[in-house]
């Protein structure tokens, strides 16, 4: 994905509110609003968007524990009971 495609993808995601930016990220918002596409923050965002599709999966991978142990199931003998 080229830089122009990353810029377009970022603007598209922000436009349809599928990507949200915290208001505490003042530097990023300033760079975005002024159109400073050469800032390191914007480059990081472009790279993240370009590589995110390779990192995401549609199905969660089941975790297999040895000896039939199942984590996360509370019972009367659970440590938080």
N, CA, C and O atoms as a Maestro MAE file, in Angstrom:
{
 s_m_m2io_version
 :::
 2.0.0
}

f_m_ct {
 s_m_title
 :::
 protein
 m_atom[324] {
  # First column is atom index #
  i_m_mmod_type
  r_m_x_coord
  r_m_y_coord
  r_m_z_coord
  i_m_residue_number
  s_m_chain_name
  s_m_pdb_residue_name
  s_m_pdb_atom_name
  i_m_atomic_number
  :::
  1 25 0.852 -1.169 0.000 1 A "UNK " " N  " 7
  2 3 0.000 0.000 0.000 1 A "UNK " " CA " 6
  3 2 0.894 1.226 0.000 1 A "UNK " " C  " 6
  4 15 1.801 1.334 0.825 1 A "UNK " " O  " 8
  5 25 0.647 2.144 -0.912 2 A "UNK " " N  " 7
  6 3 1.438 3.349 -0.997 2 A "UNK " " CA " 6
  7 2 1.018 4.377 0.039 2 A "UNK " " C  " 6
  8 15 0.030 4.199 0.752 2 A "UNK " " O  " 8
  9 25 1.780 5.447 0.108 3 A "UNK " " N  " 7
  10 3 1.482 6.480 1.109 3 A "UNK " " CA " 6
  11 2 0.142 7.153 0.832 3 A "UNK " " C  " 6
  12 15 -0.607 7.453 1.761 3 A "UNK " " O  " 8
  13 25 -0.164 7.391 -0.449 4 A "UNK " " N  " 7
  14 3 -1.433 8.022 -0.781 4 A "UNK " " CA " 6
  15 2 -2.609 7.127 -0.401 4 A "UNK " " C  " 6
  16 15 -3.648 7.606 0.053 4 A "UNK " " O  " 8
  17 25 -2.431 5.826 -0.593 5 A "UNK " " N  " 7
  18 3 -3.482 4.888 -0.215 5 A "UNK " " CA " 6
  19 2 -3.663 4.869 1.300 5 A "UNK " " C  " 6
  20 15 -4.788 4.751 1.786 5 A "UNK " " O  " 8
  21 25 -2.569 4.983 2.049 6 A "UNK " " N  " 7
  22 3 -2.660 5.035 3.501 6 A "UNK " " CA " 6
  23 2 -3.377 6.277 3.975 6 A "UNK " " C  " 6
  24 15 -4.179 6.221 4.907 6 A "UNK " " O  " 8
  25 25 -3.093 7.403 3.335 7 A "UNK " " N  " 7
  26 3 -3.769 8.656 3.675 7 A "UNK " " CA " 6
  27 2 -5.257 8.528 3.396 7 A "UNK " " C  " 6
  28 15 -6.083 8.913 4.223 7 A "UNK " " O  " 8
  29 25 -5.598 7.987 2.236 8 A "UNK " " N  " 7
  30 3 -7.004 7.821 1.867 8 A "UNK " " CA " 6
  31 2 -7.704 6.872 2.836 8 A "UNK " " C  " 6
  32 15 -8.827 7.141 3.262 8 A "UNK " " O  " 8
  33 25 -7.053 5.772 3.185 9 A "UNK " " N  " 7
  34 3 -7.642 4.791 4.093 9 A "UNK " " CA " 6
  35 2 -7.871 5.407 5.473 9 A "UNK " " C  " 6
  36 15 -8.911 5.174 6.089 9 A "UNK " " O  " 8
  37 25 -6.913 6.187 5.960 10 A "UNK " " N  " 7
  38 3 -7.060 6.846 7.253 10 A "UNK " " CA " 6
  39 2 -8.234 7.812 7.235 10 A "UNK " " C  " 6
  40 15 -9.057 7.804 8.151 10 A "UNK " " O  " 8
  41 25 -8.319 8.632 6.215 11 A "UNK " " N  " 7
  42 3 -9.409 9.605 6.135 11 A "UNK " " CA " 6
  43 2 -10.765 8.912 5.994 11 A "UNK " " C  " 6
  44 15 -11.767 9.375 6.539 11 A "UNK " " O  " 8
  45 25 -10.786 7.809 5.263 12 A "UNK " " N  " 7
  46 3 -12.033 7.070 5.094 12 A "UNK " " CA " 6
  47 2 -12.484 6.465 6.428 12 A "UNK " " C  " 6
  48 15 -13.662 6.560 6.772 12 A "UNK " " O  " 8
  49 25 -11.580 5.854 7.175 13 A "UNK " " N  " 7
  50 3 -11.935 5.250 8.454 13 A "UNK " " CA " 6
  51 2 -12.363 6.298 9.477 13 A "UNK " " C  " 6
  52 15 -13.311 6.077 10.230 13 A "UNK " " O  " 8
  53 25 -11.675 7.428 9.510 14 A "UNK " " N  " 7
  54 3 -12.074 8.487 10.430 14 A "UNK " " CA " 6
  55 2 -13.416 9.088 10.027 14 A "UNK " " C  " 6
  56 15 -14.206 9.480 10.886 14 A "UNK " " O  " 8
  57 25 -13.676 9.162 8.725 15 A "UNK " " N  " 7
  58 3 -14.927 9.741 8.238 15 A "UNK " " CA " 6
  59 2 -16.153 8.922 8.586 15 A "UNK " " C  " 6
  60 15 -17.205 9.485 8.890 15 A "UNK " " O  " 8
  61 25 -16.037 7.606 8.549 16 A "UNK " " N  " 7
  62 3 -17.179 6.750 8.870 16 A "UNK " " CA " 6
  63 2 -17.144 6.283 10.326 16 A "UNK " " C  " 6
  64 15 -17.919 5.412 10.720 16 A "UNK " " O  " 8
  65 25 -16.251 6.858 11.116 17 A "UNK " " N  " 7
  66 3 -16.105 6.602 12.548 17 A "UNK " " CA " 6
  67 2 -15.817 5.139 12.878 17 A "UNK " " C  " 6
  68 15 -16.330 4.602 13.860 17 A "UNK " " O  " 8
  69 25 -14.996 4.504 12.051 18 A "UNK " " N  " 7
  70 3 -14.527 3.156 12.352 18 A "UNK " " CA " 6
  71 2 -13.160 3.182 13.015 18 A "UNK " " C  " 6
  72 15 -12.678 2.157 13.499 18 A "UNK " " O  " 8
  73 25 -12.543 4.338 13.038 19 A "UNK " " N  " 7
  74 3 -11.274 4.549 13.725 19 A "UNK " " CA " 6
  75 2 -11.448 5.789 14.581 19 A "UNK " " C  " 6
  76 15 -11.790 6.860 14.081 19 A "UNK " " O  " 8
  77 25 -11.212 5.635 15.856 20 A "UNK " " N  " 7
  78 3 -11.393 6.763 16.760 20 A "UNK " " CA " 6
  79 2 -10.055 7.129 17.383 20 A "UNK " " C  " 6
  80 15 -9.217 6.266 17.645 20 A "UNK " " O  " 8
  81 25 -9.872 8.413 17.613 21 A "UNK " " N  " 7
  82 3 -8.637 8.934 18.194 21 A "UNK " " CA " 6
  83 2 -9.003 9.611 19.508 21 A "UNK " " C  " 6
  84 15 -9.917 10.434 19.552 21 A "UNK " " O  " 8
  85 25 -8.299 9.268 20.568 22 A "UNK " " N  " 7
  86 3 -8.552 9.889 21.856 22 A "UNK " " CA " 6
  87 2 -8.236 11.376 21.797 22 A "UNK " " C  " 6
  88 15 -7.293 11.793 21.125 22 A "UNK " " O  " 8
  89 25 -9.024 12.167 22.497 23 A "UNK " " N  " 7
  90 3 -8.800 13.613 22.500 23 A "UNK " " CA " 6
  91 2 -7.496 13.988 23.196 23 A "UNK " " C  " 6
  92 15 -6.995 15.095 23.004 23 A "UNK " " O  " 8
  93 25 -6.940 13.085 23.999 24 A "UNK " " N  " 7
  94 3 -5.674 13.353 24.662 24 A "UNK " " CA " 6
  95 2 -4.481 13.285 23.699 24 A "UNK " " C  " 6
  96 15 -3.375 13.687 24.059 24 A "UNK " " O  " 8
  97 25 -4.697 12.782 22.490 25 A "UNK " " N  " 7
  98 3 -3.615 12.695 21.501 25 A "UNK " " CA " 6
  99 2 -3.547 13.995 20.709 25 A "UNK " " C  " 6
  100 15 -3.804 14.028 19.505 25 A "UNK " " O  " 8
  101 25 -3.197 15.054 21.413 26 A "UNK " " N  " 7
  102 3 -3.207 16.396 20.823 26 A "UNK " " CA " 6
  103 2 -2.266 16.528 19.640 26 A "UNK " " C  " 6
  104 15 -2.627 17.150 18.641 26 A "UNK " " O  " 8
  105 25 -1.066 15.959 19.726 27 A "UNK " " N  " 7
  106 3 -0.097 16.082 18.630 27 A "UNK " " CA " 6
  107 2 -0.601 15.403 17.365 27 A "UNK " " C  " 6
  108 15 -0.457 15.943 16.268 27 A "UNK " " O  " 8
  109 25 -1.190 14.224 17.512 28 A "UNK " " N  " 7
  110 3 -1.716 13.522 16.345 28 A "UNK " " CA " 6
  111 2 -2.858 14.319 15.723 28 A "UNK " " C  " 6
  112 15 -2.909 14.493 14.505 28 A "UNK " " O  " 8
  113 25 -3.775 14.802 16.564 29 A "UNK " " N  " 7
  114 3 -4.908 15.555 16.039 29 A "UNK " " CA " 6
  115 2 -4.465 16.844 15.356 29 A "UNK " " C  " 6
  116 15 -5.042 17.245 14.346 29 A "UNK " " O  " 8
  117 25 -3.444 17.491 15.905 30 A "UNK " " N  " 7
  118 3 -2.920 18.708 15.281 30 A "UNK " " CA " 6
  119 2 -2.319 18.396 13.914 30 A "UNK " " C  " 6
  120 15 -2.567 19.116 12.947 30 A "UNK " " O  " 8
  121 25 -1.525 17.314 13.831 31 A "UNK " " N  " 7
  122 3 -0.936 16.920 12.545 31 A "UNK " " CA " 6
  123 2 -2.017 16.535 11.541 31 A "UNK " " C  " 6
  124 15 -1.908 16.855 10.357 31 A "UNK " " O  " 8
  125 25 -3.044 15.859 12.003 32 A "UNK " " N  " 7
  126 3 -4.122 15.434 11.101 32 A "UNK " " CA " 6
  127 2 -4.910 16.640 10.595 32 A "UNK " " C  " 6
  128 15 -5.206 16.741 9.405 32 A "UNK " " O  " 8
  129 25 -5.244 17.542 11.495 33 A "UNK " " N  " 7
  130 3 -6.066 18.699 11.110 33 A "UNK " " CA " 6
  131 2 -5.319 19.674 10.225 33 A "UNK " " C  " 6
  132 15 -5.925 20.315 9.365 33 A "UNK " " O  " 8
  133 25 -4.013 19.800 10.416 34 A "UNK " " N  " 7
  134 3 -3.235 20.716 9.573 34 A "UNK " " CA " 6
  135 2 -2.775 20.056 8.279 34 A "UNK " " C  " 6
  136 15 -2.242 20.730 7.398 34 A "UNK " " O  " 8
  137 25 -2.971 18.765 8.156 35 A "UNK " " N  " 7
  138 3 -2.580 18.069 6.934 35 A "UNK " " CA " 6
  139 2 -1.104 17.771 6.861 35 A "UNK " " C  " 6
  140 15 -0.564 17.605 5.767 35 A "UNK " " O  " 8
  141 25 -0.440 17.700 7.991 36 A "UNK " " N  " 7
  142 3 0.996 17.427 8.038 36 A "UNK " " CA " 6
  143 2 1.222 15.914 7.897 36 A "UNK " " C  " 6
  144 15 1.396 15.208 8.890 36 A "UNK " " O  " 8
  145 25 1.217 15.437 6.663 37 A "UNK " " N  " 7
  146 3 1.332 14.002 6.403 37 A "UNK " " CA " 6
  147 2 2.763 13.496 6.524 37 A "UNK " " C  " 6
  148 15 2.992 12.289 6.456 37 A "UNK " " O  " 8
  149 25 3.722 14.384 6.699 38 A "UNK " " N  " 7
  150 3 5.111 13.950 6.819 38 A "UNK " " CA " 6
  151 2 5.556 13.787 8.274 38 A "UNK " " C  " 6
  152 15 6.726 13.508 8.536 38 A "UNK " " O  " 8
  153 25 4.631 13.961 9.218 39 A "UNK " " N  " 7
  154 3 5.012 13.822 10.627 39 A "UNK " " CA " 6
  155 2 5.178 12.344 10.975 39 A "UNK " " C  " 6
  156 15 4.539 11.488 10.362 39 A "UNK " " O  " 8
  157 25 6.030 12.040 11.951 40 A "UNK " " N  " 7
  158 3 6.233 10.642 12.356 40 A "UNK " " CA " 6
  159 2 4.958 9.977 12.877 40 A "UNK " " C  " 6
  160 15 4.755 8.781 12.670 40 A "UNK " " O  " 8
  161 25 4.106 10.738 13.545 41 A "UNK " " N  " 7
  162 3 2.855 10.161 14.045 41 A "UNK " " CA " 6
  163 2 1.948 9.704 12.903 41 A "UNK " " C  " 6
  164 15 1.332 8.640 12.974 41 A "UNK " " O  " 8
  165 25 1.874 10.512 11.861 42 A "UNK " " N  " 7
  166 3 1.033 10.149 10.727 42 A "UNK " " CA " 6
  167 2 1.625 8.948 9.988 42 A "UNK " " C  " 6
  168 15 0.882 8.069 9.551 42 A "UNK " " O  " 8
  169 25 2.947 8.899 9.842 43 A "UNK " " N  " 7
  170 3 3.585 7.755 9.193 43 A "UNK " " CA " 6
  171 2 3.332 6.471 9.978 43 A "UNK " " C  " 6
  172 15 3.069 5.421 9.391 43 A "UNK " " O  " 8
  173 25 3.412 6.557 11.301 44 A "UNK " " N  " 7
  174 3 3.118 5.377 12.130 44 A "UNK " " CA " 6
  175 2 1.690 4.911 11.917 44 A "UNK " " C  " 6
  176 15 1.429 3.711 11.828 44 A "UNK " " O  " 8
  177 25 0.776 5.849 11.835 45 A "UNK " " N  " 7
  178 3 -0.621 5.495 11.622 45 A "UNK " " CA " 6
  179 2 -0.819 4.843 10.254 45 A "UNK " " C  " 6
  180 15 -1.552 3.860 10.143 45 A "UNK " " O  " 8
  181 25 -0.181 5.371 9.219 46 A "UNK " " N  " 7
  182 3 -0.294 4.790 7.885 46 A "UNK " " CA " 6
  183 2 0.237 3.361 7.860 46 A "UNK " " C  " 6
  184 15 -0.382 2.474 7.274 46 A "UNK " " O  " 8
  185 25 1.384 3.142 8.496 47 A "UNK " " N  " 7
  186 3 1.988 1.807 8.524 47 A "UNK " " CA " 6
  187 2 1.104 0.844 9.310 47 A "UNK " " C  " 6
  188 15 0.934 -0.309 8.915 47 A "UNK " " O  " 8
  189 25 0.547 1.312 10.410 48 A "UNK " " N  " 7
  190 3 -0.347 0.475 11.199 48 A "UNK " " CA " 6
  191 2 -1.566 0.061 10.397 48 A "UNK " " C  " 6
  192 15 -1.974 -1.100 10.438 48 A "UNK " " O  " 8
  193 25 -2.145 0.993 9.676 49 A "UNK " " N  " 7
  194 3 -3.310 0.664 8.861 49 A "UNK " " CA " 6
  195 2 -2.947 -0.284 7.721 49 A "UNK " " C  " 6
  196 15 -3.731 -1.164 7.365 49 A "UNK " " O  " 8
  197 25 -1.769 -0.103 7.158 50 A "UNK " " N  " 7
  198 3 -1.344 -0.955 6.051 50 A "UNK " " CA " 6
  199 2 -1.067 -2.377 6.518 50 A "UNK " " C  " 6
  200 15 -1.333 -3.329 5.784 50 A "UNK " " O  " 8
  201 25 -0.538 -2.535 7.724 51 A "UNK " " N  " 7
  202 3 -0.182 -3.865 8.203 51 A "UNK " " CA " 6
  203 2 -1.274 -4.514 9.039 51 A "UNK " " C  " 6
  204 15 -1.192 -5.707 9.330 51 A "UNK " " O  " 8
  205 25 -2.285 -3.767 9.430 52 A "UNK " " N  " 7
  206 3 -3.323 -4.309 10.320 52 A "UNK " " CA " 6
  207 2 -4.109 -5.429 9.661 52 A "UNK " " C  " 6
  208 15 -4.529 -6.365 10.342 52 A "UNK " " O  " 8
  209 25 -4.315 -5.357 8.370 53 A "UNK " " N  " 7
  210 3 -5.106 -6.397 7.710 53 A "UNK " " CA " 6
  211 2 -4.399 -7.747 7.748 53 A "UNK " " C  " 6
  212 15 -5.057 -8.787 7.720 53 A "UNK " " O  " 8
  213 25 -3.073 -7.746 7.811 54 A "UNK " " N  " 7
  214 3 -2.342 -9.002 7.907 54 A "UNK " " CA " 6
  215 2 -2.342 -9.548 9.327 54 A "UNK " " C  " 6
  216 15 -2.143 -10.747 9.526 54 A "UNK " " O  " 8
  217 25 -2.561 -8.690 10.315 55 A "UNK " " N  " 7
  218 3 -2.514 -9.112 11.720 55 A "UNK " " CA " 6
  219 2 -3.865 -9.556 12.245 55 A "UNK " " C  " 6
  220 15 -3.931 -10.288 13.232 55 A "UNK " " O  " 8
  221 25 -4.938 -9.131 11.610 56 A "UNK " " N  " 7
  222 3 -6.274 -9.450 12.102 56 A "UNK " " CA " 6
  223 2 -6.749 -10.790 11.571 56 A "UNK " " C  " 6
  224 15 -6.369 -11.211 10.478 56 A "UNK " " O  " 8
  225 25 -7.577 -11.450 12.353 57 A "UNK " " N  " 7
  226 3 -8.194 -12.681 11.889 57 A "UNK " " CA " 6
  227 2 -9.687 -12.611 12.193 57 A "UNK " " C  " 6
  228 15 -10.108 -11.872 13.083 57 A "UNK " " O  " 8
  229 25 -10.475 -13.369 11.464 58 A "UNK " " N  " 7
  230 3 -11.917 -13.313 11.643 58 A "UNK " " CA " 6
  231 2 -12.405 -14.242 12.737 58 A "UNK " " C  " 6
  232 15 -13.428 -13.964 13.361 58 A "UNK " " O  " 8
  233 25 -11.708 -15.329 12.986 59 A "UNK " " N  " 7
  234 3 -12.096 -16.276 14.013 59 A "UNK " " CA " 6
  235 2 -11.066 -16.301 15.126 59 A "UNK " " C  " 6
  236 15 -9.865 -16.310 14.855 59 A "UNK " " O  " 8
  237 25 -11.516 -16.313 16.378 60 A "UNK " " N  " 7
  238 3 -10.530 -16.457 17.445 60 A "UNK " " CA " 6
  239 2 -9.931 -17.859 17.443 60 A "UNK " " C  " 6
  240 15 -10.624 -18.841 17.175 60 A "UNK " " O  " 8
  241 25 -8.665 -17.938 17.739 61 A "UNK " " N  " 7
  242 3 -7.981 -19.223 17.782 61 A "UNK " " CA " 6
  243 2 -8.196 -19.834 19.159 61 A "UNK " " C  " 6
  244 15 -7.847 -19.208 20.160 61 A "UNK " " O  " 8
  245 25 -8.759 -21.031 19.243 62 A "UNK " " N  " 7
  246 3 -9.005 -21.622 20.557 62 A "UNK " " CA " 6
  247 2 -7.692 -21.959 21.268 62 A "UNK " " C  " 6
  248 15 -6.737 -22.433 20.653 62 A "UNK " " O  " 8
  249 25 -7.671 -21.706 22.558 63 A "UNK " " N  " 7
  250 3 -6.493 -21.988 23.373 63 A "UNK " " CA " 6
  251 2 -6.653 -23.375 23.964 63 A "UNK " " C  " 6
  252 15 -7.674 -23.689 24.575 63 A "UNK " " O  " 8
  253 25 -5.654 -24.187 23.781 64 A "UNK " " N  " 7
  254 3 -5.699 -25.553 24.299 64 A "UNK " " CA " 6
  255 2 -4.748 -25.659 25.490 64 A "UNK " " C  " 6
  256 15 -3.562 -25.343 25.393 64 A "UNK " " O  " 8
  257 25 -5.298 -26.111 26.610 65 A "UNK " " N  " 7
  258 3 -4.519 -26.275 27.827 65 A "UNK " " CA " 6
  259 2 -4.226 -27.757 28.036 65 A "UNK " " C  " 6
  260 15 -5.041 -28.605 27.672 65 A "UNK " " O  " 8
  261 25 -3.075 -28.077 28.615 66 A "UNK " " N  " 7
  262 3 -2.744 -29.479 28.871 66 A "UNK " " CA " 6
  263 2 -3.587 -30.050 30.016 66 A "UNK " " C  " 6
  264 15 -4.060 -29.315 30.883 66 A "UNK " " O  " 8
  265 25 -3.760 -31.355 30.001 67 A "UNK " " N  " 7
  266 3 -4.436 -32.102 31.066 67 A "UNK " " CA " 6
  267 2 -5.880 -31.680 31.295 67 A "UNK " " C  " 6
  268 15 -6.391 -31.835 32.405 67 A "UNK " " O  " 8
  269 25 -6.544 -31.157 30.287 68 A "UNK " " N  " 7
  270 3 -7.951 -30.801 30.416 68 A "UNK " " CA " 6
  271 2 -8.224 -29.579 31.266 68 A "UNK " " C  " 6
  272 15 -9.377 -29.324 31.615 68 A "UNK " " O  " 8
  273 25 -7.196 -28.812 31.612 69 A "UNK " " N  " 7
  274 3 -7.372 -27.605 32.420 69 A "UNK " " CA " 6
  275 2 -8.122 -26.567 31.603 69 A "UNK " " C  " 6
  276 15 -7.786 -26.324 30.444 69 A "UNK " " O  " 8
  277 25 -9.127 -25.958 32.197 70 A "UNK " " N  " 7
  278 3 -9.882 -24.902 31.527 70 A "UNK " " CA " 6
  279 2 -9.813 -23.641 32.375 70 A "UNK " " C  " 6
  280 15 -10.281 -23.626 33.513 70 A "UNK " " O  " 8
  281 25 -9.242 -22.609 31.834 71 A "UNK " " N  " 7
  282 3 -9.091 -21.353 32.568 71 A "UNK " " CA " 6
  283 2 -10.348 -20.500 32.401 71 A "UNK " " C  " 6
  284 15 -11.025 -20.552 31.375 71 A "UNK " " O  " 8
  285 25 -10.634 -19.727 33.420 72 A "UNK " " N  " 7
  286 3 -11.715 -18.753 33.317 72 A "UNK " " CA " 6
  287 2 -13.069 -19.260 33.751 72 A "UNK " " C  " 6
  288 15 -14.042 -18.510 33.670 72 A "UNK " " O  " 8
  289 25 -13.183 -20.474 34.201 73 A "UNK " " N  " 7
  290 3 -14.461 -20.998 34.656 73 A "UNK " " CA " 6
  291 2 -14.469 -21.000 36.175 73 A "UNK " " C  " 6
  292 15 -13.771 -21.794 36.806 73 A "UNK " " O  " 8
  293 25 -15.248 -20.124 36.750 74 A "UNK " " N  " 7
  294 3 -15.290 -20.002 38.200 74 A "UNK " " CA " 6
  295 2 -16.152 -21.081 38.812 74 A "UNK " " C  " 6
  296 15 -17.102 -21.562 38.194 74 A "UNK " " O  " 8
  297 25 -15.831 -21.438 39.969 75 A "UNK " " N  " 7
  298 3 -16.593 -22.411 40.720 75 A "UNK " " CA " 6
  299 2 -16.431 -22.131 42.192 75 A "UNK " " C  " 6
  300 15 -15.814 -21.135 42.571 75 A "UNK " " O  " 8
  301 25 -16.970 -22.988 43.022 76 A "UNK " " N  " 7
  302 3 -16.884 -22.749 44.449 76 A "UNK " " CA " 6
  303 2 -15.465 -22.888 44.985 76 A "UNK " " C  " 6
  304 15 -15.151 -22.361 46.052 76 A "UNK " " O  " 8
  305 25 -14.594 -23.602 44.243 77 A "UNK " " N  " 7
  306 3 -13.207 -23.753 44.688 77 A "UNK " " CA " 6
  307 2 -12.275 -22.791 43.957 77 A "UNK " " C  " 6
  308 15 -11.057 -22.894 44.099 77 A "UNK " " O  " 8
  309 25 -12.820 -21.863 43.184 78 A "UNK " " N  " 7
  310 3 -12.012 -20.874 42.473 78 A "UNK " " CA " 6
  311 2 -11.415 -19.898 43.481 78 A "UNK " " C  " 6
  312 15 -12.009 -19.672 44.535 78 A "UNK " " O  " 8
  313 25 -10.269 -19.320 43.187 79 A "UNK " " N  " 7
  314 3 -9.565 -18.487 44.145 79 A "UNK " " CA " 6
  315 2 -10.324 -17.189 44.454 79 A "UNK " " C  " 6
  316 15 -10.109 -16.587 45.506 79 A "UNK " " O  " 8
  317 25 -11.204 -16.756 43.552 80 A "UNK " " N  " 7
  318 3 -11.952 -15.517 43.803 80 A "UNK " " CA " 6
  319 2 -13.326 -15.793 44.425 80 A "UNK " " C  " 6
  320 15 -14.085 -14.855 44.668 80 A "UNK " " O  " 8
  321 25 -13.647 -17.028 44.680 81 A "UNK " " N  " 7
  322 3 -14.972 -17.363 45.213 81 A "UNK " " CA " 6
  323 2 -15.113 -16.949 46.654 81 A "UNK " " C  " 6
  324 15 -16.167 -17.157 47.256 81 A "UNK " " O  " 8
  :::
 }
 m_bond[323] {
  # First column is bond index #
  i_m_from
  i_m_to
  i_m_order
  :::
  1 1 2 1
  2 2 3 1
  3 3 4 2
  4 3 5 1
  5 5 6 1
  6 6 7 1
  7 7 8 2
  8 7 9 1
  9 9 10 1
  10 10 11 1
  11 11 12 2
  12 11 13 1
  13 13 14 1
  14 14 15 1
  15 15 16 2
  16 15 17 1
  17 17 18 1
  18 18 19 1
  19 19 20 2
  20 19 21 1
  21 21 22 1
  22 22 23 1
  23 23 24 2
  24 23 25 1
  25 25 26 1
  26 26 27 1
  27 27 28 2
  28 27 29 1
  29 29 30 1
  30 30 31 1
  31 31 32 2
  32 31 33 1
  33 33 34 1
  34 34 35 1
  35 35 36 2
  36 35 37 1
  37 37 38 1
  38 38 39 1
  39 39 40 2
  40 39 41 1
  41 41 42 1
  42 42 43 1
  43 43 44 2
  44 43 45 1
  45 45 46 1
  46 46 47 1
  47 47 48 2
  48 47 49 1
  49 49 50 1
  50 50 51 1
  51 51 52 2
  52 51 53 1
  53 53 54 1
  54 54 55 1
  55 55 56 2
  56 55 57 1
  57 57 58 1
  58 58 59 1
  59 59 60 2
  60 59 61 1
  61 61 62 1
  62 62 63 1
  63 63 64 2
  64 63 65 1
  65 65 66 1
  66 66 67 1
  67 67 68 2
  68 67 69 1
  69 69 70 1
  70 70 71 1
  71 71 72 2
  72 71 73 1
  73 73 74 1
  74 74 75 1
  75 75 76 2
  76 75 77 1
  77 77 78 1
  78 78 79 1
  79 79 80 2
  80 79 81 1
  81 81 82 1
  82 82 83 1
  83 83 84 2
  84 83 85 1
  85 85 86 1
  86 86 87 1
  87 87 88 2
  88 87 89 1
  89 89 90 1
  90 90 91 1
  91 91 92 2
  92 91 93 1
  93 93 94 1
  94 94 95 1
  95 95 96 2
  96 95 97 1
  97 97 98 1
  98 98 99 1
  99 99 100 2
  100 99 101 1
  101 101 102 1
  102 102 103 1
  103 103 104 2
  104 103 105 1
  105 105 106 1
  106 106 107 1
  107 107 108 2
  108 107 109 1
  109 109 110 1
  110 110 111 1
  111 111 112 2
  112 111 113 1
  113 113 114 1
  114 114 115 1
  115 115 116 2
  116 115 117 1
  117 117 118 1
  118 118 119 1
  119 119 120 2
  120 119 121 1
  121 121 122 1
  122 122 123 1
  123 123 124 2
  124 123 125 1
  125 125 126 1
  126 126 127 1
  127 127 128 2
  128 127 129 1
  129 129 130 1
  130 130 131 1
  131 131 132 2
  132 131 133 1
  133 133 134 1
  134 134 135 1
  135 135 136 2
  136 135 137 1
  137 137 138 1
  138 138 139 1
  139 139 140 2
  140 139 141 1
  141 141 142 1
  142 142 143 1
  143 143 144 2
  144 143 145 1
  145 145 146 1
  146 146 147 1
  147 147 148 2
  148 147 149 1
  149 149 150 1
  150 150 151 1
  151 151 152 2
  152 151 153 1
  153 153 154 1
  154 154 155 1
  155 155 156 2
  156 155 157 1
  157 157 158 1
  158 158 159 1
  159 159 160 2
  160 159 161 1
  161 161 162 1
  162 162 163 1
  163 163 164 2
  164 163 165 1
  165 165 166 1
  166 166 167 1
  167 167 168 2
  168 167 169 1
  169 169 170 1
  170 170 171 1
  171 171 172 2
  172 171 173 1
  173 173 174 1
  174 174 175 1
  175 175 176 2
  176 175 177 1
  177 177 178 1
  178 178 179 1
  179 179 180 2
  180 179 181 1
  181 181 182 1
  182 182 183 1
  183 183 184 2
  184 183 185 1
  185 185 186 1
  186 186 187 1
  187 187 188 2
  188 187 189 1
  189 189 190 1
  190 190 191 1
  191 191 192 2
  192 191 193 1
  193 193 194 1
  194 194 195 1
  195 195 196 2
  196 195 197 1
  197 197 198 1
  198 198 199 1
  199 199 200 2
  200 199 201 1
  201 201 202 1
  202 202 203 1
  203 203 204 2
  204 203 205 1
  205 205 206 1
  206 206 207 1
  207 207 208 2
  208 207 209 1
  209 209 210 1
  210 210 211 1
  211 211 212 2
  212 211 213 1
  213 213 214 1
  214 214 215 1
  215 215 216 2
  216 215 217 1
  217 217 218 1
  218 218 219 1
  219 219 220 2
  220 219 221 1
  221 221 222 1
  222 222 223 1
  223 223 224 2
  224 223 225 1
  225 225 226 1
  226 226 227 1
  227 227 228 2
  228 227 229 1
  229 229 230 1
  230 230 231 1
  231 231 232 2
  232 231 233 1
  233 233 234 1
  234 234 235 1
  235 235 236 2
  236 235 237 1
  237 237 238 1
  238 238 239 1
  239 239 240 2
  240 239 241 1
  241 241 242 1
  242 242 243 1
  243 243 244 2
  244 243 245 1
  245 245 246 1
  246 246 247 1
  247 247 248 2
  248 247 249 1
  249 249 250 1
  250 250 251 1
  251 251 252 2
  252 251 253 1
  253 253 254 1
  254 254 255 1
  255 255 256 2
  256 255 257 1
  257 257 258 1
  258 258 259 1
  259 259 260 2
  260 259 261 1
  261 261 262 1
  262 262 263 1
  263 263 264 2
  264 263 265 1
  265 265 266 1
  266 266 267 1
  267 267 268 2
  268 267 269 1
  269 269 270 1
  270 270 271 1
  271 271 272 2
  272 271 273 1
  273 273 274 1
  274 274 275 1
  275 275 276 2
  276 275 277 1
  277 277 278 1
  278 278 279 1
  279 279 280 2
  280 279 281 1
  281 281 282 1
  282 282 283 1
  283 283 284 2
  284 283 285 1
  285 285 286 1
  286 286 287 1
  287 287 288 2
  288 287 289 1
  289 289 290 1
  290 290 291 1
  291 291 292 2
  292 291 293 1
  293 293 294 1
  294 294 295 1
  295 295 296 2
  296 295 297 1
  297 297 298 1
  298 298 299 1
  299 299 300 2
  300 299 301 1
  301 301 302 1
  302 302 303 1
  303 303 304 2
  304 303 305 1
  305 305 306 1
  306 306 307 1
  307 307 308 2
  308 307 309 1
  309 309 310 1
  310 310 311 1
  311 311 312 2
  312 311 313 1
  313 313 314 1
  314 314 315 1
  315 315 316 2
  316 315 317 1
  317 317 318 1
  318 318 319 1
  319 319 320 2
  320 319 321 1
  321 321 322 1
  322 322 323 1
  323 323 324 2
  :::
 }
}
